[in-house]
Amino acid sequence: MPNIRAALNEIAAHLETAQEVCARAGLSERGLDLALREGRAPEPVRVGRQRLFVRGEIDAWLRLRSDSRDGRLARPTSTSDASA
């Protein structure tokens, strides 16, 4: 019989609470709620009353936010610029 506790621990290692997401993103819980309502943040998974976020989705979202703040998403990438 598989070890259920080990399987749950493995799953939990890939999830973050809303408080953890807020701390990493530099947002208040209200800011996170606003981002969720506007579709700008990954949707959480509900476990009972708790919201849990998939760590990989949060990592990607934070990278995207960082890139857009740095202006990397605003600049078109073109290979013809390299030859000029």
ChimeraX attribute file (.defattr): number of C-alpha atoms within 10 A of each C-alpha:
attribute: neighborCount
match mode: 1-to-1
recipient: residues
	/A:1	3
	/A:2	6
	/A:3	7
	/A:4	9
	/A:5	9
	/A:6	10
	/A:7	11
	/A:8	10
	/A:9	10
	/A:10	11
	/A:11	11
	/A:12	13
	/A:13	11
	/A:14	13
	/A:15	20
	/A:16	19
	/A:17	16
	/A:18	18
	/A:19	15
	/A:20	14
	/A:21	22
	/A:22	16
	/A:23	12
	/A:24	12
	/A:25	17
	/A:26	11
	/A:27	14
	/A:28	14
	/A:29	14
	/A:30	10
	/A:31	13
	/A:32	20
	/A:33	15
	/A:34	13
	/A:35	15
	/A:36	14
	/A:37	11
	/A:38	9
	/A:39	10
	/A:40	13
	/A:41	18
	/A:42	16
	/A:43	16
	/A:44	18
	/A:45	14
	/A:46	10
	/A:47	8
	/A:48	6
	/A:49	6
	/A:50	11
	/A:51	15
	/A:52	20
	/A:53	21
	/A:54	19
	/A:55	18
	/A:56	12
	/A:57	16
	/A:58	20
	/A:59	14
	/A:60	12
	/A:61	16
	/A:62	16
	/A:63	12
	/A:64	14
	/A:65	16
	/A:66	14
	/A:67	13
	/A:68	13
	/A:69	11
	/A:70	10
	/A:71	10
	/A:72	12
	/A:73	13
	/A:74	10
	/A:75	8
	/A:76	6
	/A:77	9
	/A:78	7
	/A:79	7
	/A:80	7
	/A:81	7
	/A:82	6
	/A:83	5
	/A:84	5
